[in-house]
């Protein structure tokens, strides 16, 4: 994907967009929702043909890591999700 990132950056450089940022590595953005939930958005570049399988693997790995830290990450108990 690095070659595609370079190509995309070159294309963007020819457009009027000044502040477009194309990251080579994944990034995570957090937002607090009004109902006290913390919403996390994970952005990453992936070949479109592999998007579904990569997303599924990432979700499993992220939940494993979150569940490994029960004192730092607290999920609601029961059906109040």
Secondary structure, 3 states (H helix, E strand, C coil): CHHHHHHHHHHHHCCCCCCCCCCCCCEEEEEECCCCCEEEEEECCCCHHHHHHHHHHHHHHHHHHHHCCCCCCCCCCCCCC
